[in-house]
Amino acid sequence: MVLSYRKTAAIALAIRGLGPETAARVVGKRQKDELEFYRDILKAEREYARTKRFGG
């Protein structure tokens, strides 16, 4: 994925809670600009925070 999408893939993979599948989904989506890309990342990170299990 990094070889194909370069910087955007590296940014998406560096975000806490975004695994390879979610990062690929965000990067593969056709955003109209960089701001929309970051909004999609933030949305995915919020979803992770909302659904992650607390504790052990």
MARMARLO-521020 format. One line per 2 residues: number of its first residue (from 1); their letters; for each residue x, y, z negated of N, C-alpha, C, CB. Coordinates in steps of 0.05 Angstrom, whole numbers, plus 32768, in hexadecimal, padded with zeros to 4 digits. Glycine has a CB too. Layout:
BEGIN
NUM = a = X,Y,Z,X,Y,Z,X,Y,Z,X,Y,Z ~ ...
END
This chain:
BEGIN
1 = mv = 8011,7FE8,8000,8000,8000,8000,8012,8019,8000,7FED,8000,7FE8 ~ 8027,8019,7FF1,8039,8030,7FEF,8046,8035,800A,804E,802C,7FD9
3 = ls = 804D,8020,8019,8059,8023,8033,8046,8030,8047,8062,8008,803E ~ 802C,802B,8044,8019,8036,8057,8010,8052,804F,8000,8024,8058
5 = yr = 800A,8057,8035,7FFF,8070,802D,8012,8082,801E,7FE8,806B,801B ~ 802A,8078,8018,8040,8087,800C,8038,8097,7FF3,804B,809B,8020
7 = kt = 803A,80B1,7FF4,8036,80C2,7FDC,801B,80BE,7FCF,803A,80DF,7FE4 ~ 8006,80BC,7FDE,7FEB,80B9,7FD2,7FE8,809F,7FC4,7FD6,80BC,7FE8
9 = aa = 7FF4,808A,7FCF,7FF3,8070,7FC2,8003,8070,7FA8,7FFE,805A,7FD4 ~ 801A,807D,7FA8,802B,807E,7F90,801C,808E,7F7A,8046,808B,7F96
11 = ia = 800F,80A3,7F81,8000,80B3,7F6E,7FE9,80A3,7F62,7FF5,80CD,7F7B ~ 7FDA,8096,7F73,7FC3,8086,7F6A,7FCC,806F,7F58,7FB4,807B,7F82
13 = la = 7FE2,8062,7F5E,7FEC,804C,7F4E,7FF7,8055,7F33,8001,803C,7F5D ~ 7FFF,806E,7F32,800B,8078,7F19,7FF6,8080,7F04,801C,8090,7F1F
15 = ir = 7FDD,8082,7F0D,7FC7,808A,7EFB,7FC0,8074,7EE8,7FAF,8093,7F0B ~ 7FBC,807B,7ECF,7FB5,8067,7EBA,7F9A,805B,7EC0,7FB5,8074,7E9E
17 = gl = 7F99,8041,7EC1,7F80,8033,7EC5,7F7A,802C,7EE2,7F6A,8044,7EBA ~ 7F89,8037,7EF5,7F84,8031,7F11,7F97,801A,7F19,7F89,8049,7F23
19 = gp = 7F8B,8003,7F1D,7F9A,7FEC,7F26,7F9D,7FED,7F44,7F8D,7FD1,7F1D ~ 7FA9,7FD9,7F50,7FAE,7FD9,7F6D,7F94,7FD9,7F7D,7FBD,7FC0,7F74
21 = et = 7F7F,7FCB,7F74,7F66,7FCB,7F83,7F58,7FE6,7F83,7F53,7FB6,7F77 ~ 7F56,7FF2,7F6B,7F49,800C,7F69,7F59,8022,7F77,7F45,8014,7F4C
23 = aa = 7F74,8021,7F74,7F85,8034,7F82,7F82,8031,7FA0,7FA2,8030,7F7A ~ 7F80,8019,7FAA,7F7D,8015,7FC7,7F62,8020,7FD0,7F7F,7FF7,7FCE
25 = rv = 7F4D,801C,7FC0,7F33,8027,7FC7,7F34,8045,7FC8,7F1E,801E,7FB2 ~ 7F41,8052,7FB5,7F42,806F,7FB4,7F53,807A,7FCC,7F4E,8079,7F9A
27 = vg = 7F6A,806D,7FD0,7F7C,8077,7FE5,7F70,8071,8001,7F97,8069,7FE3 ~ 7F62,805B,8004,7F56,8054,801E,7F3E,8064,8025,7F4F,8037,801E
29 = kr = 7F32,8071,8012,7F1B,8082,8017,7F25,809B,8026,7F0D,808A,7FFD ~ 7F16,80A3,8039,7F1E,80BA,804A,7F14,80D5,803C,7F12,80B8,8066
31 = qk = 7F26,80E0,802C,7F20,80FA,8020,7F26,8110,8034,7F2F,80FE,8006 ~ 7F16,8126,8032,7F1B,813C,8045,7F32,814D,803D,7F02,814C,8046
33 = de = 7F3A,814D,8024,7F51,815D,801B,7F5E,8151,8002,7F49,817A,8016 ~ 7F74,815C,7FFA,7F82,8152,7FE2,7F72,8155,7FC9,7F9D,8160,7FDF
35 = le = 7F63,816A,7FC6,7F53,816E,7FAE,7F3E,8158,7FAB,7F45,8189,7FB0 ~ 7F32,814F,7FC1,7F1F,813A,7FC0,7F2C,811F,7FB8,7F10,8136,7FDB
37 = fy = 7F45,811B,7FC1,7F54,8104,7FB9,7F58,8103,7F9B,7F70,8103,7FC7 ~ 7F60,811A,7F8F,7F64,811C,7F72,7F4A,8119,7F63,7F71,8136,7F6B
39 = rd = 7F34,8122,7F6E,7F1A,811F,7F61,7F13,8101,7F60,7F04,812E,7F70 ~ 7F18,80F3,7F76,7F12,80D6,7F77,7F23,80C7,7F63,7F17,80CB,7F93
41 = il = 7F3C,80CF,7F60,7F4E,80C2,7F4C,7F43,80C8,7F30,7F6B,80CD,7F4E ~ 7F3B,80E0,7F2B,7F31,80E7,7F10,7F17,80D7,7F0A,7F2B,8105,7F0F
43 = ka = 7F06,80D4,7F1E,7EEE,80C5,7F1B,7EF4,80A8,7F14,7EDD,80C6,7F35 ~ 7F08,809C,7F22,7F10,8080,7F1C,7F1C,807E,7F00,7F23,8076,7F31
45 = er = 7F2B,8092,7EF8,7F38,8091,7EDD,7F22,8094,7EC8,7F4C,80A8,7EDA ~ 7F0F,80A4,7ECC,7EF8,80A7,7EB9,7EE9,808D,7EB7,7EE5,80BE,7EC1
47 = ey = 7EE4,8080,7ECE,7ED6,8067,7ECE,7EE5,8052,7EBE,7ED2,805D,7EEB ~ 7F00,8052,7EC1,7F10,803F,7EB1,7F0D,8045,7E93,7F2E,8041,7EBA
49 = ar = 7F10,805E,7E8C,7F0D,8066,7E70,7EF2,805F,7E64,7F13,8084,7E6C ~ 7EDD,8062,7E75,7EC2,805C,7E6C,7EBE,803E,7E68,7EAE,8067,7E80
51 = tk = 7ECA,802D,7E79,7EC4,8011,7E79,7ED9,7FFF,7E6B,7EC0,8008,7E95 ~ 7EF0,800B,7E65,7F05,7FFA,7E58,7EFB,7FF1,7E3D,7F1F,8009,7E56
53 = rf = 7F05,7FDA,7E35,7EFE,7FCF,7E1B,7F11,7FDA,7E06,7F00,7FB0,7E1B ~ 7F05,7FE2,7DF0,7F15,7FEC,7DD9,7F1D,7FD5,7DC7,7F05,8002,7DCA
55 = gg = 7F35,7FD8,7DBC,7F3E,7FC3,7DAA,7F4F,7FAE,7DB8,7F27,7FB6,7D9C ~ 7F54,7F98,7DAB,7F64,7F82,7DB3,7F65,7F7D,7DCF,7F5C,7F6B,7DA6
END
